[in-house]
Amino acid sequence: MAHPRVTPENVALLKRVIGESHVSTGPSNLDLHSKDESYHEPYRPDVVVWPQKTEDVVAVVRLAGEKGYAVTPWCAGTSLEGNPIPVHGGIVLDFSEMNRILEIREKDLQVDVEVGIQYRDLNDQLRHYGLFFPPDPGAWASIGGMIGNNASGVRTVAYGATRDSVLAMEVVMADGQVIHLGSRAIKSSSGYDLLRLLIGSEGTLGIVTKATLRLRGLPPEYLTVVATFPSVHAACEAVSDTIRYGLNPAALELMDEAVVVEINRDRKMDLEERPMLFLEFHNVNAAALESQYEMVEGVLSEHGAGRIDRGVGADERVRLWEARHGALESIKRNHPGRSVLLVDTCVPISRYAEMVDAAKTAVEREGVTGFFWGHAGDGNLHLGLLFDPADEDEKQRVQRVNRAVVEHSIAKGGTCTGEHGVGIGKLPFVEAEHGPALEYMRRIKQALDPKNILNPGKMLPG
């Protein structure tokens, strides 16, 4: 379905309705909203709108529905699969100015927010109440983007993904109707679960404007463990046993030696340049953590851990996690002029070591540079493939590695995307993963967005 360009007359209409300072067709704003953090080709929208309230979103969606314009939600722009790139032009809705905390209900462990707020800013405020929002995808992700992609991150192994921490949402549907999904109760058996249907739908079924989030109490005690291994395979085997023996880490992260080298170089750190696991444990008292550590130390040692450091101080803990979160940025800064294709797959934890081995084989076969890291505790691998965007042969080789790793993941009972969403990059693999279920997804899209105006070109292959 073709989508027309937004006319100057309708740009003028948007300025009258939304406010002239909140609507732009300026080249710099169009360029800024033409790409995300991925390697995918940019596409300019026709106009960018910064809504101030839900009614602004309604006005935009109703105009788009009447004229057939594409509407693409945009939050922080930190997506890694081209999720917010407006491939059909039209209107980009930038939610960065809808970023308020509406209400903190401390006794209920809940907060109401507008979706433009960044999760780090939210947690900076929540810590004064002894609370936090668990999903931690890194970068400067916003709540809206996290909902759109069902983002997860380093704490998923203990607290789940974004879907597990959203109780209710306000959503503008494709016909301009505002609906409210979910409730403030922590469980319900009422009706179809439209709340979780829309979480992870990348703005293709409705546009979320507000959310009620489930919070957790800040852990009274924590323990951070850093362990190095003789090989990535040994580290991965240690991951599987740590989970299998019920040691309950709050975070369990893998970095190969190449990633550690990049972090040391970029951040002037002196981490031992060997395959490494970061583990963190949360508990109510130090004695319980000590008991956990004794068991963890045994498991890690059984798999050849050469060095196990525990109990780093608060400042060093923050620095280590910042380094882990910034792995991709460190690689990019160290290699100016080169791009990174970031593979994101997830398999059952028993298959994690096998997936990493298969990925390493593919990297070596194609003769490309690869960096391995990921949320190992929940079977999620990130493989950063470095390439010269001007070298067509190299681009094809990293794409072959990407395809090999994704297809291996699907074949082993996993998924083509663990947490980054389908966007543009994973469209070629959706049919292989979902089979006949894909047709039912298309029917849902047709029922909720019959004119295909909401983030067209995403989630479902044409």
N, C-alpha and C positions, 0 to 999 in steps of 0.2 A: 504494500500500500504506500503510494507516494504521499509525501507531506509537503504542503506548500510553504513558501517563504513567508515570514511575518511581514506584513505590509507596513509602510511608514505610517499609514492612518491608524493601524492597530497598535503600533508602538506609541503613538501619541495618545491613544485611548488608555493604554496601560499607565502612562505617565500621569494622566488625569486621575485615574482610579487609585493607583498605588502611591503616587507622589513622584515628582520629576527626579528627585535626588536618589530614588530607589530603583530606577530603570535606566539601563545604559546600552547603547549600541557602539560605544567607543572601541576602537581597535584593540587597545590594551586589555580591556575587560573581556572582549570576545576571545582574544588569544589566551588569557589566563584560564578561561573556562572551556578551552578546546581540548585539554589534555589533563591526565592525572599523573601519578608517579610511575606509571607503567611505560613500557617501550612502544605502546601502540600508537598508530598514526593519529594525529590530532584532527578534530573536526570543529569548525567554528559554529556556535549558535548564531541565531539572528539577533537575539536580544537577551540580556541578563536582567533578572528581576530579583531584588532583595525584599522578600515579604517581611512585614513587621508583625503580622497577626494572621490567624487562620483565615479570616475573611479575605485577605489578600490572595491567599492560595486558591480559595474558592473562585474568586474573580478571574484569575489566570486560567484555571482549569476549565471554567465554563466558556471562556473565550476560545480556548484551544479546541474544546469539543465542538463548538459552533463552526470554527474555521478549518479544523483538521490539523492544527499545528501540533508538532511534537513537543512534549514537556518533559524535561529531564531534571530530577531533583539533584541538588549539589550541596554538599556540606563542607568538609575540610579539603577534599580533593586529594586525599592520600591513598586512594584505592590503587590496587596493583594489577587489576585485570581489565582496565578500561571501563569499569562499571558506570562512571558518570559522564563519559565522553558522549556528547550529543551527536551521534552518528547521522541523525536525520535533521540536524539543524534545529530550528524552532526556538523555543523558550527554555532557558535554564533558570531554575528557581534556586537561588543561593540562600541557604538558611542561616548564614553566619550571623545575621542580626536578630534572629529568633533564638536567643541563647540564654534565657533566664532560668534560674531555679524558681519554681512557682511556689512550692511548699515542701518543707522537710517535716515528716511525721516520725519523730525520733522513736516513739514507743512502738510504732508499727514496723519500724525498719523499712520505711518507704520514702521515696522522694518523687515529686512531680516536676518534670522539666520540659522546656522546649527543646526541639531536637538539634538545634544548632550549637548547643553547649558542648565543649570538648570534655572528654571523660576525665582528663587530668585536672582541669579546672574544677569540675564537679567534685572530685575526690579531695582537692585542696580545701574545699568548703566543708565537706562531710567529716573530715578528720577531727574538726572541732567538736563534733558530736560523738566521737568514738566509733564512727561508721565508715564504710567504704562500699563502692560499687565494684564487684569483683572482676568482670571482664577487662583484660589488659592487653590490647592488641599492639601497643607501642605507637610510634609516630605521634601525630597530634589528631588522632581520630576523634570524630564527633559522635554523639549518641545517635544521630540520624543515620550516619554512615554505618555505624555498628549494627543498628537494627536492619538496615537495608541488606547487609551482607551476612548477617548472623555471625559477626566477628567473634573471635575468642581470644587466644593469646596465651601468655605464660601461666596463668592460673587456672586454665580450663580443666586440667587433670583433677583439681579439687572442687572447683565451684561451677563448672559447666561453661557453656558459651552464652552469648547475649540472650538467646532465646530463653534460657533458664532464669534470667534475671529481669524479665519484662512481665509486668502483671496486667497492664492496660495501655491502650493507645487511643489517641484521637487521629482519625484518618480522613483525608479528603479523597473521595472516590472519583472515578473518571467522569461521572455525570455531574460532579460538583457537590454531591451530597456529602455532608459531614456525618460520620458514624463513630461510635465509641465501642471499642472491643475490649473484652476482658473486664476485670473488676479489681477491687482492692483486696479481695480475699486471696489467700495463697493457693487455693485449689478450687476447681469447679467441674461439674459434670454437665453443665448446661449448654445445649446447642452445639453446632459445629464449631471447631476451634479455628475461627477466622484469624484470631490474634496470631497464632503461630504460623498460619498459612502466609500471612503478609510479612512476618519477620523472615528475612532472607530472600524476599522476592525482588530486591533491588529497585524498588519503586515502579515496578511494572504492573502492579495490581491496585495500588493506591498510594497516596503520598502522606506519610506520617508527619504530623505537626507537633504533637505532644505525647509524652509517655510517662507512665508510672513505673518506677523501677524498684526492684527488690534489693535491699541492702543487707550487708553483713556487719557484725561487730568487728572492729579491728582486733587482731589476735593479741592477747596479752604478752605472749612469748613467741619468738621465732628463732629458727636455727638455719643458717646458710652453710651449705657444704659444697666445696669445689673439688672435683676429682679428675685426675688425668689418667689416660689409658694408652696402651701401646698401639692400639688401632681403633678405627671408628667401629669396626665390627664388634670388638670387645665391649666398647661403651654401649652399643645398642643392645647387646645381650644383657648387660647389667640393668638397662632400662626395663626390659621385659621382666626380669626377676624382681626388681624393686616393686613393680606394680603387682605381680602375681602373688608376692608374699604379703600383700596388704599393708605396706609401710606408709601409705597415704601421704605422699608429698603434696605440698600446695603448689609446687612448680618443679618441673624436671626438664631441663633444657640441654640440648646437644649442640656443640660447636666442633667442627673438625679443625685440624691444625692450620689449614689455609685461612680460615676465618679468624683464628686467634692471631695469626701473623698480621692480618689486615687491621685488626683492632689495636694491636700494639703499635703499629706504625702510625695509625691515624690519631690515636688518643694518648700516645706516649705512655702506655702501660707496660708492665713487664710480666705479663702472664706467661706461664710455661707453654711453649709452642708445641703442644701435643693435643690429640683429641681430648675433649673436655666435657664433663657434665656439670651443670649447675643444678643443685637441688635446694629447695627451701621447704621447711616444715613449720607448721603453725600449731600451737597447742596452748592449753590454759595454764600450764606451769612448767618450770624448767626441768623438774624431775621426769615428767612424761617425755619431754624432748630428749633427755639424756638416754632414756630407755630406747627410744626410736633410733637415736644415733648409733648405739651399739649394734643394733641389727643391720642398719644401713651400711655401716663400716664393714661388717662381715660380708654382705652381698657384693659390695663394690670390690673388696679385696679378692673375693673368689674369682672375679672376672679380670683380674690383673691390674687393678688401679695402682699406679706407681706412686701417686702422691694424693693424700686426702687432707684438705685443709677445712677446718670447721670453725664456726663461731666467729666469723669476721665481724668487725665492728659496724655500727650503723652507717657511718660514712662510707666505708669500703663496700658494704652491701649495696648501697645506693649506686655507687660508682660501677660496680660489677653489673648490676641490672641495666644501668644506662648504656653500658658498653654492649650488652647483649641486645637490647632494643635497637641500638644504632648500628648493628652489624651491616645492614644493607647500605646505610649512608656512608659508613667507613669505606666499604668496597668502592662505592661510586666516587668518593673524594680521592681515593688513592689511584683511580684510573680515569682521569679526565678525558673526555672525548669518546669513551666507550659506553655502551649500554649494557643493562643487565636484564635478562629474561629470568624472572623468578618463578620457578616451578613450585606449586603448592599442592601436595597430595596427602592423603591420609589413609592408613590401613589399620586392620586389627593389630593390637600391640604385639601379638605373637609373630606377625609378619614384618615387623619394623626393620629388623636387621637384614632380612632378605631383600626388602625394598631398597634400602641404602646400598647394599651390595650390587643390586641390579642397576641402580643409578650410576654408581661408580664405574661399572663395566661399560655403560652407554657413553659416559664422558670420555673414558679412555679410548673407546672404539672410534669416536668421532674426532678425537684430538683437540678438544676444546678445554677451556679453563672453567672449572666448577668449584663452587664453595658450598659446603654442606652445613646446615644448621636446622634447628626446628624444635617444636614442642614435642619432644620425644615421649613424654609421659602419656600423651594421648594419641600417639602414632602419627603425628603430623610432621612431614618433612618439607623443609624449604631448601631448594637447590638453586643457587644463583649462578647463571651461565653468562659469562662475560663475552661480549662480541663487539665488533666494529660495525656500526650501522651502515657504513659505506661499503662493506665487504659482503656481497651477496652470497658467496660461497659459505662464509662463516655464519651468516644468518641462517642459511639452510641447515647447517650442521647442528646449531643449537636447537633449532626447531625439531630436528630428528631426535635429539636427546630428550627434549620435552615430551614429544609424542611417546617415545619408548617408556619413559618413567610413568606417565599418566596411564598408558594402556596396561602396564604391569600392575599398577595400583588397582585399577578396576578389576583386572583378572583375578586378583587375590582378595576380592571382597571389599575393596576400599572405594574411594571416591576420587573424582578428577579435581576436586577443590575442597581442601579441608576448612578454609576460613576466609579466603579472598573473594569468593563468589565466582559466578560464571562470567559476567561481563562480556567482553569480546573474546578474550583469550581461550576460554574453555568451551565455547560454543561447539567446536568440532567434536567434542567428546561426550556431549550430553546424551545423545541417542544411544551410544554404546553402553552408557551407565544405566539408563532408565528404560530402554526398550519400549514395549507397548504402553507403559505408563506415561510416556511423553505425549501421546495423543490426548490423554485426559488432562494433562497440564495445559495443552493448547485450548481445550474446551473451557477450562477455568479462565484463562486469559480472555477468550472470546466473550464469555459471559460477563466478566467484570469490566472489560475495556474493549467493547466491540469496535470502536474506531481506531484502536491501536495508537493512542496518543501518549500513553505513559511509558517513558523511557524505551521507545521502540528500538528493536535491534539487539536486545539483551535477553538473556536467560534461555530463550527458545530458538533453536536454529530455524532458518527460513525454509 
